[in-house]
Amino acid sequence: MKYTYETQNTCAQVIEFELEGNVVKNVKFLYGGCPGNLQALPRLVERNDS
């Protein structure tokens, strides 16, 4: 299921992600933020079974 969270007082204004059971996937930080962080943070919070 896809979710959208509108943040407050952060660089990225929106966080989109999907939940499959208890697994977080496809995290996207949108509308602001440092490009390096926008690439690194999703990799830190997503589960990678490969």
Secondary structure, DSSP 4 states (H G I P E B T S, - for coil): -EEEEE-SSSSSSEEEEEEETTEEEEEEEESSS-HHHHHHHHHHHS----
